[in-house]
Amino acid sequence: MTVKVLDCRGLACPAPVINTKKALEEVGVEPLLVIVDNDAARENVSRFAGNAGRSVELEEKDGAYHLTIGGTGEEFPATDSGKKVMAAEVEEGRAVYFITSNAIGQGPPDLGEVLMKSLMVTLVEQKSAKALLLLNTGVYLALQGSPVLEQMQKLTVAGTEILVCGTCLNYYKLKEKLAVGVVSNMYDINSRLIEPGKVIAVG
């Protein structure tokens, strides 16, 4: 069987995900091979395919990542050169928090940081967060040394999805300091915002 190849090398976020979505719609139930050249694109395409119910086999080849996305309902057997990337189910019925700052409100920064920690402690206790979407200085909440890192880790263990804007991490040169959550892109973030359910903006 001939597998369609989609070369996304050199494309900026979120183009690899958008192109993968279009290609999957074209191939239908057939497999698709996506080639990317950076970690962020690899993670984003793998997660998108997994969320779409597809299996993913990853192989590093010629300085690039080759992602073979299985057809609908198909799973590839594990191989020595590849590994599976499977989607985790996200519990429904809780709110999505769209967080664009590491502090709450426009008052004194130290007060805003105290309020943000209070919110995170409350989210842990109430188990009310389906997902946290971190953009702009909100990405600081997920870094090493963050005053709310303990709460963020507890939320992750409890099943809260934490998506951290990759463009923001790159802008602030903080990607290597990420301690919790997954590096994401605007396509995935907006997908969470337009899903049925409640969205709460914090910042």
N, CA, C and O of each residue as an XYZ file, in Angstrom:
812
protein
N       0.837     -1.189      0.000
C       0.000      0.000      0.000
C       0.880      1.250      0.000
O       1.837      1.334      0.769
N       0.565      2.209     -0.847
C       1.294      3.471     -0.908
C       0.772      4.419      0.169
O      -0.426      4.696      0.243
N       1.692      4.913      1.005
C       1.321      5.816      2.090
C       1.580      7.255      1.662
O       2.668      7.576      1.185
N       0.599      8.109      1.829
C       0.760      9.535      1.495
C       1.792     10.159      2.424
O       1.773      9.911      3.629
N       2.687     10.962      1.875
C       3.740     11.624      2.646
C       3.451     13.124      2.716
O       3.182     13.768      1.703
N       3.513     13.661      3.932
C       3.314     15.090      4.153
C       4.590     15.662      4.765
O       4.910     15.359      5.914
N       5.314     16.473      4.024
C       6.579     17.043      4.484
C       6.326     18.415      5.105
O       5.999     19.375      4.406
N       6.481     18.495      6.428
C       6.232     19.747      7.153
C       7.519     20.354      7.693
O       7.475     21.195      8.591
N       8.643     19.949      7.170
C       9.908     20.503      7.642
C      10.003     21.991      7.314
O       9.650     22.425      6.218
N      10.485     22.759      8.284
C      10.659     24.192      8.082
C       9.421     25.031      8.315
O       9.465     26.252      8.170
N       8.309     24.392      8.677
C       7.066     25.139      8.893
C       6.934     25.561     10.353
O       7.234     24.787     11.262
N       6.486     26.787     10.569
C       6.299     27.305     11.927
C       4.966     26.838     12.491
O       4.020     26.578     11.747
N       4.902     26.736     13.817
C       3.671     26.405     14.534
C       2.592     27.437     14.202
O       2.911     28.624     14.134
N       1.308     27.040     13.990
C       0.785     25.668     14.077
C       0.612     24.998     12.714
O      -0.210     24.091     12.584
N       1.366     25.421     11.696
C       1.180     24.902     10.340
C       1.278     23.376     10.235
O       0.473     22.776      9.522
N       2.246     22.713     10.927
C       2.301     21.253     10.812
C       1.009     20.565     11.260
O       0.579     19.588     10.648
N       0.394     21.075     12.323
C      -0.855     20.477     12.806
C      -1.988     20.739     11.815
O      -2.763     19.837     11.500
N      -2.079     21.960     11.333
C      -3.150     22.304     10.386
C      -3.026     21.480      9.106
O      -4.019     20.967      8.589
N      -1.795     21.358      8.599
C      -1.590     20.576      7.380
C      -1.870     19.094      7.607
O      -2.388     18.410      6.725
N      -1.522     18.599      8.806
C      -1.807     17.201      9.134
C      -3.308     16.960      9.174
O      -3.792     15.947      8.670
N      -4.042     17.887      9.773
C      -5.499     17.762      9.834
C      -6.094     17.671      8.425
O      -6.935     16.814      8.155
N      -5.653     18.554      7.537
C      -6.174     18.555      6.168
C      -5.819     17.261      5.443
O      -6.638     16.705      4.711
N      -4.584     16.784      5.655
C      -4.143     15.562      4.981
C      -4.917     14.347      5.477
O      -5.260     13.466      4.689
N      -5.198     14.294      6.787
C      -5.967     13.177      7.333
C      -7.381     13.172      6.770
O      -7.952     12.110      6.522
N      -7.939     14.343      6.571
C      -9.278     14.425      5.978
C      -9.262     13.902      4.542
O     -10.243     13.325      4.072
N      -8.136     14.109      3.850
C      -8.020     13.654      2.463
C      -7.814     12.142      2.369
O      -8.400     11.486      1.507
N      -6.978     11.587      3.259
C      -6.671     10.152      3.158
C      -7.749      9.287      3.786
O      -7.800      8.082      3.536
N      -8.614      9.885      4.601
C      -9.693      9.118      5.218
C      -9.168      8.076      6.185
O      -8.500      8.415      7.161
N      -9.467      6.796      5.922
C      -9.082      5.728      6.847
C      -7.664      5.225      6.589
O      -7.184      4.345      7.304
N      -6.994      5.767      5.584
C      -5.654      5.290      5.235
C      -4.585      5.933      6.128
O      -4.822      6.987      6.718
N      -3.401      5.294      6.227
C      -2.302      5.859      7.013
C      -1.718      7.108      6.350
O      -1.968      7.387      5.177
N      -0.933      7.851      7.137
C      -0.291      9.073      6.652
C       1.090      9.181      7.285
O       1.240      8.960      8.487
N       2.099      9.519      6.486
C       3.448      9.746      6.997
C       3.715     11.245      7.023
O       3.677     11.910      5.987
N       3.989     11.776      8.225
C       4.275     13.205      8.392
C       5.738     13.364      8.789
O       6.212     12.686      9.700
N       6.449     14.250      8.113
C       7.860     14.499      8.414
C       8.004     15.908      8.979
O       7.587     16.882      8.352
N       8.603     16.010     10.176
C       8.840     17.307     10.811
C      10.297     17.366     11.261
O      10.979     16.343     11.317
N      10.770     18.576     11.583
C      12.188     18.720     11.906
C      12.461     19.388     13.245
O      13.570     19.870     13.478
N      11.467     19.424     14.132
C      11.721     19.987     15.460
C      10.831     19.316     16.496
O       9.797     18.736     16.167
N      11.252     19.404     17.755
C      10.553     18.713     18.839
C       9.128     19.206     19.025
O       8.219     18.410     19.260
N       8.928     20.520     18.921
C       7.588     21.070     19.140
C       6.601     20.520     18.114
O       5.490     20.128     18.470
N       7.002     20.490     16.847
C       6.118     19.963     15.802
C       5.861     18.481     16.013
O       4.742     18.008     15.818
N       6.895     17.746     16.412
C       6.716     16.311     16.691
C       5.674     16.093     17.772
O       4.768     15.274     17.617
N       5.805     16.832     18.874
C       4.871     16.679     19.986
C       3.461     17.094     19.586
O       2.491     16.411     19.913
N       3.350     18.207     18.883
C       2.030     18.725     18.518
C       1.300     17.818     17.533
O       0.107     17.564     17.696
N       2.001     17.330     16.517
C       1.373     16.448     15.533
C       1.002     15.114     16.171
O      -0.071     14.571     15.906
N       1.889     14.587     17.013
C       1.602     13.318     17.691
C       0.371     13.435     18.577
O      -0.494     12.559     18.577
N       0.300     14.525     19.329
C      -0.838     14.712     20.223
C      -2.132     14.898     19.427
O      -3.172     14.354     19.797
N      -2.068     15.658     18.344
C      -3.256     15.864     17.520
C      -3.759     14.538     16.956
O      -4.957     14.257     16.997
N      -2.852     13.731     16.435
C      -3.248     12.445     15.861
C      -3.833     11.528     16.927
O      -4.826     10.841     16.689
N      -3.209     11.523     18.107
C      -3.731     10.697     19.195
C      -5.119     11.119     19.615
O      -5.987     10.278     19.852
N      -5.332     12.430     19.708
C      -6.655     12.936     20.076
C      -7.700     12.614     19.017
O      -8.894     12.565     19.309
N      -7.245     12.393     17.783
C      -8.158     12.030     16.698
C      -8.415     10.527     16.649
O      -9.103     10.038     15.754
N      -7.855      9.794     17.621
C      -8.074      8.356     17.678
C      -7.138      7.551     16.794
O      -7.409      6.387     16.497
N      -6.044      8.159     16.372
C      -5.079      7.466     15.510
C      -3.856      7.029     16.318
O      -3.454      7.704     17.266
N      -3.276      5.907     15.938
C      -2.009      5.482     16.526
C      -0.870      6.194     15.804
O      -1.006      6.589     14.646
N       0.251      6.353     16.498
C       1.394      7.055     15.913
C       2.665      6.261     16.169
O       2.957      5.882     17.303
N       3.413      6.016     15.106
C       4.723      5.380     15.239
C       5.788      6.406     14.885
O       5.742      7.016     13.817
N       6.745      6.593     15.784
C       7.770      7.621     15.610
C       9.107      6.999     15.253
O       9.538      6.025     15.871
N       9.759      7.568     14.251
C      11.098      7.130     13.866
C      11.950      8.352     13.538
O      11.523      9.234     12.794
N      13.165      8.398     14.102
C      14.112      9.462     13.771
C      14.947      9.007     12.582
O      15.557      7.938     12.621
N      14.975      9.810     11.531
C      15.637      9.398     10.298
C      16.140     10.620      9.541
O      15.394     11.571      9.309
N      17.413     10.581      9.160
C      18.008     11.657      8.353
C      17.816     13.034      8.983
O      17.545     14.011      8.285
N      17.959     13.106     10.300
C      17.861     14.385     10.991
C      16.466     14.934     11.123
O      16.290     16.117     11.416
N      15.460     14.091     10.909
C      14.068     14.538     11.015
C      13.249     13.479     11.740
O      13.709     12.357     11.955
N      12.038     13.849     12.110
C      11.114     12.916     12.750
C      10.086     12.455     11.720
O       9.435     13.269     11.066
N       9.951     11.133     11.587
C       8.970     10.543     10.676
C       7.836      9.961     11.522
O       8.042      9.002     12.266
N       6.664     10.530     11.408
C       5.505     10.107     12.187
C       4.532      9.373     11.268
O       3.913      9.977     10.393
N       4.407      8.072     11.478
C       3.459      7.290     10.695
C       2.157      7.207     11.471
O       2.080      6.558     12.515
N       1.144      7.865     10.955
C      -0.157      7.930     11.618
C      -1.046      6.835     11.049
O      -1.306      6.786      9.847
N      -1.503      5.962     11.933
C      -2.289      4.822     11.490
C      -3.661      5.209     10.984
O      -4.194      6.267     11.319
N      -4.226      4.324     10.164
C      -5.584      4.536      9.690
C      -6.575      4.409     10.828
O      -6.212      3.946     11.909
N      -7.797      4.802     10.616
C      -8.830      4.761     11.650
C      -8.965      3.360     12.226
O      -9.160      2.388     11.496
N      -8.859      3.274     13.547
C      -9.029      1.992     14.214
C      -7.826      1.082     14.107
O      -7.874     -0.051     14.585
N      -6.734      1.546     13.487
C      -5.559      0.709     13.283
C      -4.491      1.053     14.302
O      -4.299      2.221     14.638
N      -3.796      0.039     14.792
C      -2.670      0.262     15.681
C      -1.448     -0.427     15.098
O      -1.532     -1.573     14.658
N      -0.315      0.263     15.092
C       0.903     -0.345     14.606
C       1.527     -1.179     15.711
O       1.475     -0.776     16.873
N       2.113     -2.323     15.396
C       2.825     -3.095     16.413
C       4.068     -2.340     16.843
O       4.660     -1.605     16.052
N       4.467     -2.520     18.095
C       5.673     -1.859     18.587
C       6.890     -2.392     17.846
O       6.955     -3.583     17.541
N       7.849     -1.529     17.554
C       9.079     -1.934     16.885
C      10.257     -1.376     17.650
O      10.103     -0.512     18.514
N      11.450     -1.884     17.320
C      12.645     -1.413     18.001
C      12.925      0.046     17.683
O      13.468      0.766     18.521
N      12.564      0.494     16.483
C      12.903      1.853     16.067
C      11.802      2.860     16.340
O      12.016      4.067     16.227
N      10.632      2.370     16.697
C       9.513      3.288     16.875
C       8.913      3.188     18.252
O       9.244      2.279     19.015
N       8.031      4.116     18.581
C       7.318      4.072     19.846
C       5.931      4.634     19.646
O       5.714      5.487     18.785
N       4.995      4.157     20.439
C       3.618      4.590     20.310
C       3.401      5.904     21.050
O       3.994      6.134     22.104
N       2.584      6.732     20.517
C       2.145      7.940     21.205
C       0.632      7.888     21.215
O      -0.004      8.084     20.180
N       0.056      7.629     22.365
C      -1.384      7.455     22.461
C      -2.000      8.604     23.249
O      -1.375      9.133     24.168
N      -3.192      8.985     22.904
C      -3.873     10.091     23.587
C      -4.477      9.625     24.892
O      -4.962      8.498     24.991
N      -4.449     10.491     25.898
C      -5.119     10.218     27.165
C      -6.498     10.854     27.134
O      -6.670     11.967     26.638
N      -7.456     10.153     27.658
C      -8.809     10.695     27.681
C      -8.902     11.802     28.729
O      -8.373     11.673     29.832
N      -9.566     12.865     28.376
C      -9.732     13.997     29.278
C     -11.139     13.978     29.853
O     -12.121     13.908     29.114
N     -11.227     14.040     31.151
C     -12.531     14.006     31.812
C     -13.364     15.217     31.429
O     -12.876     16.347     31.420
N     -14.609     14.972     31.117
C     -15.507     16.046     30.721
C     -16.198     16.665     31.941
O     -16.149     16.116     33.042
N     -16.840     17.812     31.724
C     -17.670     18.402     32.760
C     -16.995     19.415     33.650
O     -17.624     19.919     34.580
N     -15.725     19.738     33.400
C     -15.034     20.736     34.203
C     -14.649     21.923     33.325
O     -14.713     21.847     32.098
N     -14.250     23.017     33.964
C     -13.989     24.256     33.227
C     -12.584     24.281     32.632
O     -11.661     23.644     33.139
N     -12.451     25.030     31.549
C     -11.155     25.316     30.943
C     -10.737     26.711     31.397
O     -11.501     27.667     31.256
N      -9.525     26.831     31.941
C      -9.017     28.115     32.435
C      -7.988     28.662     31.443
O      -6.950     28.047     31.198
N      -8.303     29.837     30.878
C      -7.461     30.506     29.886
C      -6.633     31.550     30.632
O      -7.137     32.626     30.956
N      -5.366     31.238     30.903
C      -4.539     32.047     31.801
C      -3.446     32.760     31.005
O      -2.593     32.113     30.397
N      -3.474     34.095     31.011
C      -2.543     34.880     30.200
C      -1.539     35.693     31.026
O      -0.839     36.552     30.490
N      -1.477     35.418     32.314
C      -0.544     36.145     33.173
C      -0.161     35.259     34.350
O      -0.874     34.310     34.678
N       0.966     35.568     34.986
C       1.362     34.830     36.187
C       0.786     35.471     37.444
O       1.076     35.028     38.555
N      -0.030     36.513     37.275
C      -0.679     37.179     38.405
C      -2.107     37.543     38.007
O      -2.415     37.690     36.824
N      -2.972     37.686     39.007
C      -4.370     38.029     38.746
C      -4.592     39.525     38.955
O      -4.200     40.074     39.985
N      -5.213     40.178     37.990
C      -5.585     41.576     38.134
C      -4.503     42.553     37.724
O      -3.393     42.161     37.361
N      -4.844     43.837     37.786
C      -3.959     44.910     37.350
C      -3.356     45.689     38.517
O      -2.733     46.729     38.302
N      -3.526     45.210     39.734
C      -2.989     45.897     40.904
C      -1.534     45.550     41.149
O      -0.821     45.175     40.218
N      -1.079     45.672     42.400
C       0.308     45.356     42.739
C       0.661     43.923     42.333
O      -0.109     43.006     42.620
N       1.804     43.704     41.673
C       2.182     42.373     41.205
C       2.231     41.325     42.310
O       1.826     40.181     42.106
N       2.738     41.725     43.505
C       2.839     40.737     44.580
C       1.459     40.277     45.039
O       1.277     39.108     45.380
N       0.492     41.182     45.050
C      -0.876     40.800     45.397
C      -1.444     39.867     44.329
O      -2.092     38.869     44.641
N      -1.192     40.204     43.073
C      -1.677     39.360     41.984
C      -1.125     37.955     42.048
O      -1.831     36.995     41.736
N       0.140     37.818     42.452
C       0.757     36.500     42.568
C       0.151     35.711     43.724
O      -0.034     34.498     43.627
N      -0.160     36.410     44.824
C      -0.819     35.753     45.961
C      -2.192     35.237     45.545
O      -2.579     34.122     45.895
N      -2.923     36.058     44.796
C      -4.251     35.652     44.333
C      -4.164     34.460     43.379
O      -5.011     33.568     43.418
N      -3.141     34.446     42.525
C      -2.977     33.326     41.598
C      -2.701     32.033     42.360
O      -3.229     30.977     42.012
N      -1.873     32.120     43.401
C      -1.608     30.912     44.180
C      -2.873     30.447     44.883
O      -3.132     29.246     44.967
N      -3.660     31.383     45.386
C      -4.921     31.017     46.037
C      -5.848     30.305     45.059
O      -6.522     29.339     45.416
N      -5.872     30.793     43.822
C      -6.706     30.150     42.807
C      -6.233     28.727     42.549
O      -7.053     27.812     42.476
N      -4.930     28.524     42.410
C      -4.408     27.190     42.123
C      -4.676     26.218     43.269
O      -5.007     25.054     43.044
N      -4.530     26.707     44.494
C      -4.846     25.868     45.658
C      -6.322     25.478     45.628
O      -6.678     24.333     45.909
N      -7.172     26.438     45.286
C      -8.613     26.181     45.211
C      -8.944     25.173     44.113
O      -9.786     24.298     44.311
N      -8.288     25.291     42.960
C      -8.532     24.353     41.865
C      -8.158     22.930     42.260
O      -8.835     21.973     41.887
N      -7.079     22.802     43.014
C      -6.674     21.471     43.490
C      -7.741     20.889     44.401
O      -8.096     19.716     44.282
N      -8.253     21.713     45.312
C      -9.242     21.238     46.283
C     -10.585     20.931     45.624
O     -11.222     19.929     45.948
N     -11.012     21.784     44.709
C     -12.336     21.627     44.104
C     -12.351     20.688     42.897
O     -13.413     20.261     42.445
N     -11.156     20.372     42.382
C     -11.062     19.492     41.198
C     -11.954     20.000     40.063
O     -12.652     19.222     39.413
N     -11.922     21.306     39.838
C     -12.838     21.931     38.879
C     -12.203     22.262     37.532
O     -12.884     22.782     36.648
N     -10.914     21.973     37.359
C     -10.225     22.368     36.128
C     -10.064     21.190     35.173
O      -9.384     20.212     35.483
N     -10.690     21.297     34.027
C     -10.494     20.305     32.963
C      -9.153     20.548     32.273
O      -8.429     19.608     31.946
N      -8.834     21.833     32.057
C      -7.579     22.180     31.394
C      -7.133     23.573     31.793
O      -7.956     24.442     32.083
N      -5.819     23.780     31.806
C      -5.227     25.104     31.976
C      -4.497     25.429     30.682
O      -3.650     24.659     30.230
N      -4.826     26.569     30.089
C      -4.178     27.018     28.867
C      -3.308     28.216     29.219
O      -3.834     29.282     29.539
N      -1.999     28.065     29.167
C      -1.075     29.096     29.634
C      -0.441     29.831     28.459
O       0.236     29.227     27.628
N      -0.670     31.147     28.400
C      -0.111     31.987     27.340
C       0.555     33.213     27.949
O       0.348     33.537     29.119
N       1.367     33.895     27.123
C       2.086     35.087     27.545
C       2.807     34.802     28.871
O       3.431     33.748     28.994
N       2.748     35.696     29.860
C       3.477     35.430     31.103
C       2.812     34.343     31.942
O       3.344     33.960     32.984
N       1.672     33.846     31.510
C       1.066     32.710     32.194
C       1.946     31.474     32.149
O       1.813     30.589     32.994
N       2.856     31.399     31.160
C       3.736     30.234     31.061
C       4.691     30.150     32.251
O       5.202     29.073     32.558
N       4.937     31.280     32.924
C       5.830     31.273     34.087
C       5.296     30.378     35.208
O       6.066     29.912     36.046
N       4.005     30.141     35.227
C       3.410     29.305     36.270
C       3.869     27.860     36.179
O       3.835     27.134     37.173
N       4.299     27.433     34.995
C       4.663     26.030     34.780
C       6.169     25.795     34.792
O       6.631     24.719     34.413
N       6.938     26.791     35.222
C       8.391     26.680     35.178
C       8.983     26.158     36.479
O       8.328     26.155     37.521
N      10.224     25.721     36.399
C      10.976     25.365     37.600
C      11.022     26.582     38.522
O      11.258     27.701     38.068
N      10.799     26.362     39.807
C      10.831     27.452     40.767
C       9.559     28.262     40.854
O       9.499     29.224     41.620
N       8.538     27.903     40.092
C       7.259     28.618     40.150
C       6.644     28.498     41.540
O       6.690     27.421     42.135
N       6.068     29.583     42.076
C       5.438     29.516     43.398
C       4.201     28.619     43.426
O       3.712     28.271     44.501
N       3.698     28.244     42.259
C       2.520     27.366     42.219
C       2.854     26.021     41.572
O       1.951     25.288     41.168
N       4.140     25.693     41.470
C       4.532     24.445     40.808
C       3.931     23.224     41.500
O       3.483     22.289     40.838
N       3.922     23.235     42.825
C       3.355     22.098     43.561
C       1.889     21.889     43.198
O       1.451     20.761     42.972
N       1.141     22.979     43.146
C      -0.280     22.876     42.801
C      -0.463     22.426     41.345
O      -1.356     21.633     41.049
N       0.375     22.928     40.448
C       0.289     22.535     39.043
C       0.543     21.036     38.885
O      -0.130     20.363     38.106
N       1.508     20.529     39.623
C       1.814     19.098     39.552
C       0.663     18.263     40.092
O       0.348     17.206     39.547
N       0.033     18.738     41.166
C      -1.118     18.020     41.721
C      -2.285     18.018     40.733
O      -2.993     17.019     40.605
N      -2.480     19.127     40.041
C      -3.548     19.200     39.049
C      -3.301     18.206     37.918
O      -4.228     17.554     37.439
N      -2.053     18.099     37.501
C      -1.716     17.150     36.437
C      -2.013     15.721     36.866
O      -2.589     14.943     36.105
N      -1.620     15.384     38.082
C      -1.880     14.042     38.610
C      -3.375     13.770     38.679
O      -3.818     12.642     38.463
N      -4.155     14.812     38.983
C      -5.610     14.661     39.104
C      -6.312     14.612     37.745
O      -7.527     14.426     37.685
N      -5.558     14.777     36.660
C      -6.153     14.660     35.336
C      -6.368     15.958     34.589
O      -6.924     15.952     33.490
N      -5.936     17.078     35.164
C      -6.066     18.359     34.467
C      -5.021     18.453     33.358
O      -3.840     18.196     33.589
N      -5.454     18.816     32.169
C      -4.546     18.991     31.039
C      -3.945     20.394     31.108
O      -4.675     21.376     31.243
N      -2.627     20.490     31.017
C      -1.951     21.784     31.053
C      -1.219     21.987     29.733
O      -0.238     21.301     29.442
N      -1.707     22.939     28.935
C      -1.089     23.258     27.652
C      -0.337     24.578     27.778
O      -0.905     25.591     28.184
N       0.937     24.557     27.429
C       1.804     25.724     27.579
C       2.211     26.222     26.190
O       2.757     25.466     25.387
N       1.944     27.475     25.920
C       2.206     28.070     24.603
C       3.690     27.988     24.233
O       4.532     28.597     24.894
N       4.002     27.240     23.183
C       5.386     27.087     22.762
C       5.982     28.375     22.225
O       7.159     28.656     22.454
N       5.186     29.161     21.513
C       5.668     30.441     20.994
C       6.065     31.370     22.137
O       7.060     32.089     22.045
N       5.280     31.350     23.215
C       5.574     32.194     24.382
C       6.847     31.733     25.078
O       7.668     32.560     25.475
N       7.021     30.416     25.232
C       8.239     29.890     25.848
C       9.464     30.292     25.034
O      10.487     30.682     25.595
N       9.358     30.198     23.726
C      10.485     30.578     22.870
C      10.764     32.079     22.957
O      11.923     32.493     22.975
N       9.716     32.888     23.010
C       9.883     34.343     23.084
C      10.636     34.741     24.354
O      11.538     35.577     24.322
N      10.246     34.124     25.471
C      10.889     34.444     26.750
C      12.143     33.610     27.001
O      12.798     33.767     28.032
N      12.482     32.718     26.054
C      13.652     31.836     26.176
C      13.577     30.996     27.459
O      14.517     30.957     28.253
N      12.443     30.332     27.634
C      12.182     29.587     28.868
C      11.887     28.105     28.644
O      11.569     27.393     29.596
N      11.985     27.635     27.413
C      11.558     26.264     27.125
C      12.299     25.231     27.964
O      11.707     24.239     28.389
N      13.592     25.454     28.206
C      14.384     24.490     28.969
C      14.000     24.466     30.444
O      14.383     23.545     31.165
N      13.248     25.467     30.903
C      12.871     25.536     32.313
C      11.464     25.001     32.574
O      10.993     25.027     33.711
N      10.796     24.522     31.537
C       9.438     23.997     31.713
C       9.466     22.781     32.634
O      10.232     21.844     32.412
N       8.625     22.802     33.668
C       8.624     21.731     34.663
C       7.342     20.914     34.673
O       7.333     19.794     35.183
N       6.269     21.446     34.127
C       4.994     20.728     34.145
C       4.181     21.146     32.921
O       4.332     22.261     32.421
N       3.330     20.257     32.445
C       2.521     20.554     31.273
C       3.225     20.160     29.988
O       4.345     19.650     30.008
N       2.555     20.403     28.869
C       3.115     20.055     27.562
C       3.200     21.302     26.686
O       2.322     22.165     26.718
N       4.268     21.376     25.910
C       4.430     22.489     24.976
C       3.355     22.361     23.898
O       3.215     21.307     23.278
N       2.607     23.425     23.681
C       1.471     23.346     22.771
C       1.526     24.461     21.734
O       2.513     25.191     21.637
N       0.457     24.579     20.966
C       0.395     25.553     19.880
C      -0.994     26.169     19.845
O      -1.909     25.689     20.513
N      -1.150     27.228     19.069
C      -2.415     27.957     19.059
C      -3.571     27.120     18.512
O      -4.723     27.333     18.889
N      -3.273     26.179     17.635
C      -4.337     25.317     17.104
C      -4.947     24.481     18.230
O      -6.167     24.438     18.389
N      -4.081     23.814     19.017
C      -4.581     22.993     20.121
C      -5.275     23.848     21.175
O      -6.322     23.472     21.701
N      -4.682     25.004     21.477
C      -5.256     25.871     22.504
C      -6.638     26.357     22.087
O      -7.576     26.323     22.882
N      -6.765     26.805     20.859
C      -8.070     27.270     20.393
C      -9.073     26.124     20.314
O     -10.269     26.328     20.523
N      -8.590     24.925     20.014
C      -9.492     23.766     19.986
C     -10.129     23.539     21.352
O     -11.300     23.170     21.439
N      -9.357     23.760     22.421
C      -9.915     23.608     23.771
C     -10.922     24.722     24.055
O     -11.930     24.496     24.726
N     -10.650     25.919     23.546
C     -11.538     27.057     23.811
C     -12.900     26.897     23.143
O     -13.909     27.346     23.686
N     -12.940     26.269     21.981
C     -14.206     26.166     21.249
C     -14.955     24.874     21.531
O     -16.031     24.651     20.977
N     -14.401     24.018     22.386
C     -15.126     22.813     22.776
C     -16.332     23.196     23.630
O     -16.330     24.247     24.271
N     -17.365     22.348     23.642
C     -18.511     22.615     24.521
C     -18.053     22.677     25.980
O     -17.184     21.909     26.393
N     -18.628     23.574     26.743
C     -18.257     23.694     28.145
C     -17.893     25.123     28.512
O     -17.952     26.028     27.680
N     -17.521     25.307     29.759
C     -17.249     26.645     30.295
C     -15.776     27.000     30.157
O     -14.901     26.188     30.455
N     -15.508     28.237     29.698
C     -14.150     28.769     29.621
C     -14.054     29.974     30.548
O     -14.883     30.881     30.479
N     -13.044     29.984     31.415
C     -12.842     31.073     32.370
C     -11.508     31.750     32.069
O     -10.460     31.105     32.099
N     -11.549     33.055     31.778
C     -10.331     33.813     31.489
C      -9.737     34.344     32.788
O     -10.444     34.921     33.615
N      -8.435     34.145     32.959
C      -7.734     34.590     34.165
C      -6.493     35.357     33.738
O      -5.716     34.886     32.907
N      -6.311     36.557     34.316
C      -5.114     37.305     33.963
C      -5.171     38.724     34.481
O      -4.236     39.496     34.270
